[in-house]
Amino acid sequence: MTNNEFLNNELRWLAEVIVTRMKLYFNQETAIRDIMEIKPQPISGEQGAYAAFISKNGFGYEERLGLILSFVPLLKPQLLDCFNVKNSDTGQRFVEFGCEERDNILLPTLSTLYFILCGDDVERRIILMGAFSRHPTFTHSAYFPNNSRQSQNLPTLQPSDELTETLIFERKFVPAFTSDFPARKLTTERSWDELVLDEKTMKMVNEIRLWVEYGDRIRGEWQLGKVIKPGFRVLFYGPSGSGKTFTASLLGKVTGKDVYCIDLSMVVSKYIGETEKNLSKVFQLAEDKDWILFFDEADALFGKRTGLKDAHDRYANQEVAYLLQRVEDYRGLVVLSTNLKTNMDEAFSRRFQSVIRFPMPDAEQREQLWRNTFSPQCVFDEETDLKEIAKRHELAGGSILNVVQYASVMAMSRGEKMIRNADIIEGIRREFQKDGKMMR
């Protein structure tokens, strides 16, 4: 059975339950005395992402009904037409039906679900309210954002984009870059073999790779979960272009994890409480997905704080404490990057499992970077000596990439594949100018 076939059967089941509830509520003739008598289709074997989600979360009758009800406005909105009738006594729509109208579309609420399941049985409703107000799925911010932390309120029962993408379209969810999720996915087409670092740095980066591969196993199989937290926090520090972001991208690629770079310009706010709120959105969406979270220029968020002068300073320290706890509670890998280690708050630095310095590459490493970065389709003129260029000009990998890009564009603009030494030197001069340096 396909996912679509399973969904159609769920909708038919819901439709029968709704019709029966209305008959019971208005004392119309029906052979059924309790809607629980109307059984949903059995789940067995491969039936698609929707059925797998139900099984994985151990949904019972009530949760299963709530889940398919939440997708009705998207899949079959006419099923809710019966709730759009008005009470002849009040001239208003029956309040107990609980639906909310938005843009001429009826949206079910938790109250709608309680009515379908309970009718006017108050005792049963109270039990269900208690269960759904703390339900791990229906209050999960990544699944039902309107319901998270809502306690006994009755918000609309709307599934998130993530849940829709995963269960309806059976596609991997890739969040859009928005104010609610100010993060971009980092990807790279390059390979681990192209990572050029000194021996000490490479060894420490490999240790992170091993933790991602074996961390869950040592916590589970070796029963160290009680003493070792599931997450891992690491600080990368070193000059711009030294490979910090590239390394984070490669860690994701070789371990099969998605890497998201947090845009701190959209997270950090001068207003009290806003930074905490913005960062919370990121962690809520990343929760349970095993993403690698990468904070570039992290000192903007986790940097040293000034002494206590006023209420804003005191609140800033409280905010740092919250941020520390949120990062520590994250179950995946968190990588923070900064140009200067001394900019980081010491209280946070102590919480890293690993602190890795990314130094400027030496002459030998620079030569390797030059050779790795130029296209294998290119040739060099007689004046070009990459070994001598690497020896004479101290550049980070990011700057070398910029020079390669400039020289390659110049070559292609001439309709040739020859890289000229003059273009390389001009590109290097431009890189030094950016930092206000004179080229030797």
For each residue, the residues with C-beta under 8 A, 3 or more apart:
1: 5 6 45 46 47 48
2: 5 6 47 48
3: 6 7 47 48 49 50 51 168 170
4: 7 8 48
5: 1 2 8 9
6: 1 2 3 9 10 41 47 48 50 51
7: 3 4 10 11 48 50 68 71 75 168
8: 4 5 11 12
9: 5 6 12 13 40 41
10: 6 7 13 14 40 41 50 64 68
11: 7 8 14 15 68 72 75 76 79
12: 8 9 15 16
13: 9 10 16 17 38 39 40 41 68
14: 10 11 17 18 65 68 69 72 79
15: 11 12 18 19 76 79
16: 12 13 19 20 38
17: 13 14 20 21 35 38 65 116
18: 14 15 21 22 79 82 116
19: 15 16 22 23 82
20: 16 17 23 24 30 32 35 38
21: 17 18 24 25 35 115 116 119
22: 18 19 25 26 28 82
23: 19 20 26 28 29 30
24: 20 21 27 28 30 32 33 35 119
25: 21 22 119 120
26: 22 23
27: 24
28: 22 23 24
29: 23
30: 20 23 24
31:
32: 20 24 35 37 38
33: 24 37
34: 37
35: 17 20 21 24 32 38 116 117
36: 61
37: 32 33 34
38: 13 16 17 20 32 35
39: 13
40: 9 10 13 61 64 65
41: 6 9 10 13
42:
43: 47 51 54 55
44: 47
45: 1
46: 1
47: 1 2 3 6 43 44 50 51 52
48: 1 2 3 4 6 7 51 52 170
49: 3 52 53 166 167 170
50: 3 6 7 10 47 53 54 167 168
51: 3 6 43 47 48 54 55
52: 47 48 49 55 56
53: 49 50 56 57 67 166 167
54: 43 50 51 57 59 63 64 67
55: 43 51 52 58 59
56: 52 53
57: 53 54 63 136 137
58: 55
59: 54 55 63 64 67 137
60: 63 64
61: 36 40 64 65
62: 65 66 113 117 128 131 132
63: 54 57 59 60 66 67 135 137 138
64: 10 40 54 59 60 61 67 68
65: 14 17 40 61 62 68 69 113 116 117
66: 62 63 69 70 113 132 138 157
67: 53 54 59 63 64 70 71 159
68: 7 10 11 13 14 64 65 71 72
69: 14 65 66 72 108 112 113 116 157
70: 66 67 108 144 157 158 159
71: 7 67 68 74 75 159 164 167 168
72: 11 14 68 69 75 76 77 79 80 108
73: 77 80 105 106 107 108 158
74: 71 77 164 168
75: 7 11 71 72 168
76: 11 15 72 79
77: 72 73 74 80 105 106
78: 81
79: 11 14 15 18 72 76 82
80: 72 73 77 83 84 99 106 108 112
81: 78 84 106
82: 18 19 22 79 85
83: 80 93 94 97 98 99 106 112
84: 80 81 93 99 106
85: 82 93 94
86: 90 91 92 93 94
87: 90 91 92 93 94
88: 91
89:
90: 86 87
91: 86 87 88
92: 86 87 95
93: 83 84 85 86 87 97 99
94: 83 85 86 87 97
95: 92 98
96: 111 115 120
97: 83 93 94 111 112 115
98: 83 95 108 109 110 111 112 113 114 115 154
99: 80 83 84 93 106 107 108 109 112
100: 106 107 109 156
101: 104 105 106 107
102: 105 107 156
103:
104: 101
105: 73 77 101 102
106: 73 77 80 81 83 84 99 100 101
107: 73 99 100 101 102 156 157 158
108: 69 70 72 73 80 98 99 112 113 156 157
109: 98 99 100 112 113 154 155 156 157
110: 98 113 114 129 132 147 154 155 157
111: 96 97 98 114 115 154
112: 69 80 83 97 98 99 108 109 115 116 157
113: 62 65 66 69 98 108 109 110 116 117 128 132 157
114: 98 110 111 117 118 125 128 129
115: 21 96 97 98 111 112 118 119
116: 17 18 21 35 65 69 112 113
117: 35 62 65 113 114 124 125 128
118: 114 115 121 122 124 125 128
119: 21 24 25 115
120: 25 96
121: 118 124 125
122: 118 125 126
123: 126 127
124: 117 118 121 127 128
125: 114 117 118 121 122 128 129
126: 122 123 129 130
127: 123 124 130 131
128: 62 113 114 117 118 124 125 131 132
129: 110 114 125 126 132 133 152
130: 126 127 133 134
131: 62 127 128 134 135
132: 62 66 110 113 128 129 135 138 139
133: 129 130 139 150 151 152
134: 130 131 139
135: 63 131 132 138 139
136: 57 139 140
137: 57 59 63 140 143 144
138: 63 66 132 135 143 144 147
139: 132 133 134 135 136 144 147 148 149 150
140: 136 137 143 144 148
141: 144 145 148 149 284 285 287
142: 145 160 162 163 284 285 287 288
143: 137 138 140 159 160 162 163
144: 70 137 138 139 140 141 147 148 157 158 159 160 163
145: 141 142 148 158 160
146: 150 155 156 157 158
147: 110 138 139 144 150 155 157
148: 139 140 141 144 145 284
149: 139 141
150: 133 139 146 147 153 155
151: 133
152: 129 133
153: 150
154: 98 109 110 111
155: 109 110 146 147 150
156: 100 102 107 108 109 146
157: 66 69 70 107 108 109 110 112 113 144 146 147
158: 70 73 107 144 145 146
159: 67 70 71 143 144 163 164 167
160: 142 143 144 145 163 164
161: 164 165 173 175
162: 142 143 165 166 173 175 285
163: 142 143 144 159 160 166 167
164: 71 74 159 160 161 167 168 169
165: 161 162 168 169 171 172 173
166: 49 53 162 163 169 170 171 172 173
167: 49 50 53 71 159 163 164 170
168: 3 7 50 71 74 75 164 165
169: 164 165 166
170: 3 48 49 166 167
171: 165 166
172: 165 166
173: 161 162 165 166
174: 185
175: 161 162 178 181 183 285
176: 181
177: 181 182 183 184 263
178: 175 181 182
179: 182 266 278
180: 281 285
181: 175 176 177 178 281 282 285
182: 177 178 179 262 263 266 267 278 282
183: 175 177 260 261 262 263 282 293
184: 177 260 261 263
185: 174 258 259 260 261
186: 245 248 249 252 259 260 261 294
187: 249 252 253 259
188: 246 249 250 253
189:
190: 194 246 250
191: 194 250
192: 195 250 253 254
193:
194: 190 191 372
195: 192 202 205 243 246 247 250
196: 243 361 365 368 369 372 397
197: 201 202 205 243 247 358 365
198: 201 202 359 361 362 365
199: 202 203
200: 203 204
201: 197 198 204 205 356 357 358 359
202: 195 197 198 199 205 206
203: 199 200 206 207
204: 200 201 207 208 354 356
205: 195 197 201 202 208 209 247 251 356
206: 202 203 209 210
207: 203 204 210 211 354
208: 204 205 211 212 232 234 251 333 354
209: 205 206 212 213 251 254 255
210: 206 207 213 214
211: 207 208 214 215 232 333 353
212: 208 209 215 232 251 255 257 333
213: 209 210 255
214: 210 211 217 218
215: 211 212 218 219 228 230 232
216: 219 220 230
217: 214 220 221 222
218: 214 215 221 222 224 228
219: 215 216 222 223 224 225 228 230
220: 216 217 223 225
221: 217 218
222: 217 218 219
223: 219 220 226
224: 218 219 227 228
225: 219 220 228 230
226: 223
227: 224
228: 215 218 219 224 225
229: 328
230: 215 216 219 225 331 332
231: 327 328 329 330 331 332 333 334
232: 208 211 212 215 332 333 334 353 354
233: 327 328 333 334 336 351 352 353 354
234: 208 333 334 335 336 352 353 354 355 356
235: 298 335 336 337 338 341 344 349 352 354 355 356
236: 244 247 248 335 336 337 338 356 358
237: 244 337 338 339 340 341 344 355 356 357 358
238: 242 243 244 339 357 358 359 360
239: 242 339 358 360 396
240: 339 396 398
241: 395 396 397 398 399 400 401
242: 238 239 358 359 360 361 396 397 398
243: 195 196 197 238 246 247 358 396 397 398
244: 236 237 238 247 248 296 337 358
245: 186 248 249 261 294 296 337
246: 188 190 195 243 249 250 397
247: 195 197 205 236 243 244 250 251 358
248: 186 236 244 245 251 252 259 261 292 294 335 337
249: 186 187 188 245 246 252 253 259
250: 188 190 191 192 195 246 247 253 254
251: 205 208 209 212 247 248 254 255 257 259 292 333 335
252: 186 187 248 249 255 256 257 258 259 292
253: 187 188 192 249 250 256
254: 192 209 250 251
255: 209 212 213 251 252 292
256: 252 253
257: 212 251 252 290 291 292 332 333
258: 185 252 289 291 292
259: 185 186 187 248 249 251 252 291 292 294
260: 183 184 185 186 286 291 292 293 294
261: 183 184 185 186 245 248 294 295 296
262: 182 183 267 282 293 294 295 296
263: 177 182 183 184 266 267
264: 267 268 295 296 297 298 300 301
265: 268
266: 179 182 263 278
267: 182 262 263 264 275 278 279 282 301
268: 264 265 275 278 300 301
269: 274 275 278
270: 274
271: 274
272: 312 315
273: 276 277 315 319
274: 269 270 271 277 278
275: 267 268 269 278 279 301 319 323
276: 273 279 280 319 322 323
277: 273 274 280 281
278: 179 182 266 267 268 269 274 275 281 282
279: 267 275 276 282 283 301 323 326
280: 276 277 283 284 326
281: 180 181 277 278 284 285
282: 181 182 183 262 267 278 279 285 286 293
283: 279 280 286 287 326 330
284: 141 142 148 280 281 287
285: 141 142 162 175 180 181 281 282 289
286: 260 282 283 289 291 293 330 332
287: 141 142 283 284 330 331
288: 142 331
289: 258 285 286 332
290: 257 331 332
291: 257 258 259 260 286 332
292: 248 251 252 255 257 258 259 260 332 333 334 335
293: 183 260 262 282 286 330 332 333 334 335
294: 186 245 248 259 260 261 262 335 337
295: 261 262 264 298 301 302 334 335 336 337
296: 244 245 261 262 264 337
297: 264 300 337 338 339
298: 235 264 295 301 302 303 336 337 338 344
299: 302 303 304 338 339 340 343 344
300: 264 268 297 303
301: 264 267 268 275 279 295 298 323
302: 295 298 299 320 323 336 344 345 348
303: 298 299 300 338 343 344 345
304: 299 343 344 345 346
305: 313 316 317 320 345
306: 309 313
307: 313
308: 313 314 317
309: 306 313
310: 313 314
311: 314 315
312: 272 315 316
313: 305 306 307 308 309 310 316 317
314: 308 310 311 317 318
315: 272 273 311 312 318 319
316: 305 312 313 319 320
317: 305 308 313 314 320 321
318: 314 315 321 322
319: 273 275 276 315 316 322 323
320: 302 305 316 317 323 324 345 347 348
321: 317 318 324 325
322: 276 318 319 325 326
323: 275 276 279 301 302 319 320 326 327
324: 320 321 327 328 347 348 351
325: 321 322 328 329
326: 279 280 283 322 323 329 330
327: 231 233 323 324 330 334 351
328: 229 231 233 324 325 351
329: 231 325 326
330: 231 283 286 287 293 326 327 334
331: 230 231 287 288 290
332: 230 231 232 257 286 289 290 291 292 293
333: 208 211 212 231 232 233 234 251 257 292 293
334: 231 232 233 234 292 293 295 327 330
335: 234 235 236 248 251 292 293 294 295
336: 233 234 235 236 295 298 302 344 352
337: 235 236 237 244 245 248 294 295 296 297 298
338: 235 236 237 297 298 299 303 341 343 344
339: 237 238 239 240 297 299 343
340: 237 299 343
341: 235 237 338 344 349 355 357
342:
343: 299 303 304 338 339 340
344: 235 237 298 299 302 303 304 336 338 341 348 349
345: 302 303 304 305 320 348 349
346: 304 349 350
347: 320 324 350 351
348: 302 320 324 344 345 351 352
349: 235 341 344 345 346 352 355
350: 346 347
351: 233 324 327 328 347 348
352: 233 234 235 336 348 349 355
353: 211 232 233 234
354: 204 207 208 232 233 234 235
355: 234 235 237 341 349 352
356: 201 204 205 234 235 236 237
357: 201 237 238 341
358: 197 201 236 237 238 239 242 243 244 247
359: 198 201 238 242
360: 238 239 242 394 396
361: 196 198 242 365 366 369 396 397
362: 198 365 366
363: 366 367 390 391
364: 367 368 390
365: 196 197 198 361 362 368 369
366: 361 362 363 369 370 390 391 393 394 395 400
367: 363 364 370 371 386 387 390 391
368: 196 364 365 371 372
369: 196 361 365 366 372 373 390 397 400
370: 366 367 373 374 386 389 390 400 404
371: 367 368 374 386
372: 194 196 368 369
373: 369 370 400 401 404
374: 370 371 378 404 408 419
375: 378 408
376:
377: 417
378: 374 375 408 411 417 418 419
379: 417 418 419
380: 384 386 418 419 421
381: 384 418 419 420 421
382:
383: 420 421 422
384: 380 381 389 419 420 421 424
385: 388 389 421
386: 367 370 371 380 389 390
387: 367 390 391
388: 385 391 392
389: 370 384 385 386 392 393 424 428
390: 363 364 366 367 369 370 386 387 393
391: 363 366 367 387 388
392: 388 389 440
393: 366 389 390 428 439 440
394: 360 366
395: 241 366 399 400 403 428 431
396: 239 240 241 242 243 360 361 399 400
397: 196 241 242 243 246 361 369 400 401
398: 240 241 242 243 401 402
399: 241 395 396 402 403 431
400: 241 366 369 370 373 395 396 397 403 404
401: 241 373 397 398 404 405
402: 398 399 405 406 427 430 431
403: 395 399 400 406 407 424 427 428 430 431
404: 370 373 374 400 401 407 408 427
405: 401 402 408 409
406: 402 403 409 410 423 426 427 430
407: 403 404 410 411 419 420 423 424 427
408: 374 375 378 404 405 411 412 419
409: 405 406 412 413
410: 406 407 413 414 420 423
411: 378 407 408 414 416 417 418 419 420 423
412: 408 409 415 416
413: 409 410
414: 410 411
415: 412
416: 411 412
417: 377 378 379 411
418: 378 379 380 381 411
419: 374 378 379 380 381 384 407 408 411 423 424
420: 381 383 384 407 410 411 423 424
421: 380 381 383 384 385 424 425
422: 383 425 426
423: 406 407 410 411 419 420 426 427
424: 384 389 403 407 419 420 421 427 428
425: 421 422 428 429 439
426: 406 422 423 429 430
427: 402 403 404 406 407 423 424 430 431
428: 389 393 395 403 424 425 431 432 439
429: 425 426 432 433 439
430: 402 403 406 426 427 433 434
431: 395 399 402 403 427 428 434 435
432: 428 429 435 437 438 439
433: 429 430 436 437
434: 430 431
435: 431 432
436: 433
437: 432 433
438: 432
439: 393 425 428 429 432
440: 392 393
